[in-house]
């Protein structure tokens, strides 16, 4: 506001700036050490996966054979050692981040997109639509997710995209349930009725007014689902149903190192630690976000 | 906007004939509204008064055709600004709501979406009915805020940063944003304290007169009706039992129920006097008595009241009362008439 304006002192001194909700949430998140560590690890992993092709040459360093250097113990040159085909495990673990993160993220997004739409429909239109969606959802969640993933991947064939689809579909039920619960609590609010009275269509009300009010549990669910999607990716790859070899997916690296567990345990230890740290990071961030998004826990 | 600015006082803004609303449940049928006629002239304000559960809000929602499931609305005719609302498709209804007929809801605390700024919410309504850009709509929204006495700079704030009275003003701004011909106010001041209530009512009166708007004021506070309305309809168990100008109903009260309402007000001149409440409770709307719904509580009730529904009787050109007792030309209620 300009100073020559005749507004009384009191009004001038007060800042009429729109308080960004994102800034408030970030501020809360910053106070949570665990969440910040998680965020730092995730940022690092994202950077590594973005620039993996710049850092390493896929054909020679990641997938290329070098039999003369096979099974070297961790040393200065090969921090994590080399595997039975002479490939540097440190480089492969770093490169593998892009598979885990990429598949985990994409699968969660697929699951969220489907789950939020159906959850919102089920929560908003009670009655037959809700019954059908929720019972189908019960059927879907009754099947163990790994089994579901195996079925989908073996039906469609093993490829990275099918893996995303399989894991995405197995995470749909969680999103449906969470969205429905949140929508149920919002749909009877008086402002929804007031919006109808101003002539807004129901589709618009759901998309622009109800779903934004349900975002915080969904956001938290996204971070937590990414973590379990990463585990699912590795599990399916371990079973040979995920990212095809010779891609250095952490799960398939575990599988390759399986036969050397007694003699060269570093083949399995390091990819295992990578999975552990990544999943931990997402869980830490998810926990922190849940607290930061909850207005009751602020201050 | 289509509205011609000249105010034609005698034009009819809203016409409702024989509205019935039923909620059909598995075990019972709740008869919420049983035959209501409303004729509202342009620029006039109608007060709809009655106890909780008399069907006031249901009437208002059926004007917007927003009665929730499983409600069944039947109506002979509903015209707003000459448009036949019953024949509208759902697309036309969406256009109609907000631009021809707007509504203010009872509780300002929950009538605003907590995740958007108030400016956005007013602009949203404007953009819904007018093809404008976002910037223009925001500018208009700020003007609307100024109109209801809130500094325009506060348009960027969220509802939780406003007090209750200010939120109700924002709700009024949203309702008025598209210049509706008729405004329904559903107990707009019930959630507010008396001082703020007076402010909000004064604001609504001012805006109504400036814009030549018609208004339906739903309330159970007879004081508000005396303050704001031109005409009054007293509702009981889903029917209008007395209808007339403010003077007709307040000074020449005819219906025993209206009499009971006035008697249950505290007397300011004799403050130690006991209140005289109407004995009994409103009948169960799923099991209404065959005759007059008020008969079980009425001290003038006769056998005739319990068997047949009273017909609407015009006691003067403007004054309607639905009471069988007036079959006897000498019948008078105890409340003295004033002039």
Interface residues (C-beta under 8 A of the other chain):
Chain A: X1 X7 X11 X16 X17 X18 X19 X21 X189 X190 X191 X193 X194 X195 X196 X197 X198 X199 X200 X201 X209 X212 X213 X215
Chain B: X64 X66 X93 X94 X95 X96 X97 X98 X99 X102 X103 X105 X106 X107 X110 X111 X112 X113 X114 X115 X116 X117 X124 X125 X128 X129 X151 X153 X154 X156 X157 X158 X171 X174 X175 X178
